[in-house]
Amino acid sequence: MVDSLGDNLDRALEKAFTRPAPKSAQAQMKYLVKQLKGTKAVAQALGVSQRTVERYVAGKLKRPRQDLRGRMEQEVKKRWQPQVRAKARKKAATTDGLVVSTRARFGFTAAAGTTDDARIRDITQALPPEFADQLFTARERGATERQLQQIAADGLARMYFRANDSRAHGLGVEFTDVERLDIEL
């Protein structure tokens, strides 16, 4: 299964971290308790009892179930180094842009007499800051995966297929059947 575009955006921001996030269950729980200001809030966020959180913090429990381990890692990464994450997002959205590398099916809507048959393509393309900003803003506002894919498709259409709007005017691109997707800042 291919990770969603939203997950790829999060992972791209995580690569900007200057220090590794806590790894052990005890360190992760201590971090979450500090961030959420109490064991009750952590218990609610993770879907476990407050006593379970207290046991992890005290070091009495060390190896969480796989599903709990995944939720703990996700909650820690979501809150880890927010200023570093914000700085990387701002840089991508104002000056650097991002690079989308994908293997997916691309189909086209174009002028009459041209081909619009969809086919699998491997594409690695830099997108300008405006598309990075649109993607991050949409992600923060809770956009669906389909909406994020449409923003990426618009960016790929403009930069790859229409050569920054210097040719193939009016060419619309459909981005489906994603086999691989990676985003780099």
C-alpha positions in Angstrom: 0.0 0.0 0.0 1.3 3.5 -0.9 1.5 6.1 1.8 -0.9 9.0 1.4 0.3 12.3 0.0 -0.5 13.8 3.4 1.7 11.3 5.2 4.5 12.0 2.7 4.2 15.7 3.5 4.6 15.0 7.2 7.6 12.7 6.6 9.3 15.4 4.5 8.9 17.8 7.4 10.3 15.2 9.8 13.5 15.0 7.8 14.2 18.6 8.9 14.4 17.6 12.5 17.7 18.5 14.2 17.5 15.9 16.9 15.9 12.4 16.9 12.5 12.0 18.6 12.4 9.8 21.8 12.6 6.1 21.0 11.8 4.2 24.2 8.2 3.9 25.4 9.1 5.6 28.7 10.8 8.5 27.0 7.9 8.9 24.6 5.3 8.8 27.4 7.3 11.4 29.5 7.5 13.7 26.5 3.7 13.3 25.8 2.9 14.0 29.4 5.0 17.1 29.4 3.5 18.3 26.1 -0.1 17.5 26.9 0.3 18.7 30.5 -0.9 15.6 32.3 -1.4 11.8 32.2 -5.1 12.1 31.7 -4.8 14.0 28.4 -2.2 11.5 27.2 -4.5 8.6 28.1 -7.3 10.2 26.1 -5.1 10.9 23.1 -3.7 7.3 23.0 -7.0 5.5 24.0 -5.5 3.9 27.1 -6.1 4.2 30.8 -4.5 6.9 32.9 -2.9 4.2 35.0 -1.3 2.6 31.9 0.3 6.0 31.1 1.6 6.3 34.7 3.1 2.8 34.5 5.0 3.7 31.3 6.3 7.0 32.8 7.5 5.1 35.9 9.2 2.5 33.8 7.1 -0.4 35.1 5.8 -1.1 31.6 8.4 -1.1 28.8 7.0 -2.8 25.7 3.7 -1.5 24.3 1.5 -3.5 22.0 2.2 -2.8 18.4 -0.9 -0.6 17.8 -0.1 1.4 21.0 3.5 1.8 19.9 2.4 3.2 16.6 0.0 5.7 18.2 2.7 6.8 20.6 5.2 7.3 17.8 2.6 9.2 15.8 1.7 11.5 18.7 5.3 12.2 19.5 6.3 13.0 15.9 3.2 15.2 15.5 4.5 17.4 18.4 8.3 17.0 18.0 10.3 20.2 17.2 7.4 22.4 16.1 9.6 25.4 15.4 11.9 23.3 13.2 8.9 21.9 11.4 7.4 25.4 10.9 10.7 26.8 9.6 11.0 24.0 7.1 7.4 24.5 6.0 7.9 28.2 5.6 11.1 27.8 3.6 9.4 25.3 1.2 6.3 27.5 0.9 8.2 30.8 0.2 11.5 30.0 -1.5 12.5 26.4 -2.1 9.3 24.5 -3.1 9.4 20.8 -3.0 10.2 17.8 -5.2 7.6 15.2 -6.0 8.8 11.8 -7.2 6.0 9.4 -8.3 5.0 6.4 -10.3 1.4 6.8 -11.2 -1.1 6.7 -14.0 -1.5 10.0 -15.8 -4.4 10.7 -18.1 -5.1 14.0 -19.9 -7.9 16.1 -21.1 -6.6 18.0 -24.1 -7.7 19.6 -27.4 -9.5 17.4 -30.0 -7.2 15.3 -32.2 -4.6 14.6 -29.4 -4.2 11.5 -27.4 -5.5 11.4 -23.8 -4.9 7.7 -23.1 -3.8 7.3 -19.5 -0.5 5.5 -18.9 1.9 4.8 -16.0 4.8 7.3 -15.8 7.8 7.7 -13.5 8.1 11.4 -12.8 10.4 13.4 -10.5 9.6 17.1 -10.7 10.4 20.2 -8.6 7.3 22.2 -7.8 7.5 25.9 -7.0 6.8 27.3 -3.6 3.2 28.2 -4.4 2.3 24.5 -4.7 4.2 23.6 -1.5 2.2 26.3 0.3 -1.1 25.0 -1.2 -0.3 21.4 -0.1 0.7 22.3 3.4 -2.3 24.7 3.9 -4.7 22.1 2.6 -3.2 19.4 4.8 -3.6 21.7 7.9 -7.2 22.4 7.0 -8.0 18.7 6.8 -8.2 18.3 3.0 -9.0 14.8 1.7 -6.4 12.7 0.0 -8.2 13.3 -3.3 -7.9 17.1 -2.8 -4.2 16.9 -2.0 -3.7 14.7 -5.1 -5.5 17.3 -7.2 -3.1 20.1 -6.0 -0.1 17.8 -6.8 -1.6 17.0 -10.2 -2.1 20.7 -11.0 1.5 21.3 -10.1 2.8 18.4 -12.2 0.6 19.5 -15.1 2.0 23.0 -15.0 5.7 22.2 -14.4 6.2 18.8 -16.1 3.5 18.5 -18.8 3.1 22.2 -19.8 6.7 23.2 -19.1 5.8 26.0 -16.7 2.9 27.0 -18.9 5.1 27.6 -22.0 3.4 24.9 -24.1 0.3 22.6 -24.2 -2.0 25.3 -23.0 -5.3 23.9 -21.7 -3.9 20.5 -21.0 -5.5 19.1 -17.8 -3.9 16.2 -16.0 -5.5 13.3 -14.1 -3.3 11.7 -11.4 -4.5 8.2 -10.4 -3.4 4.7 -9.5 -0.4 5.9 -7.5 2.2 3.1 -7.1 4.9 5.2 -5.5 5.0 8.7 -4.1 7.9 10.5 -2.3 8.1 14.2 -1.4 11.4 16.0 -0.5 11.8 19.5 0.7 
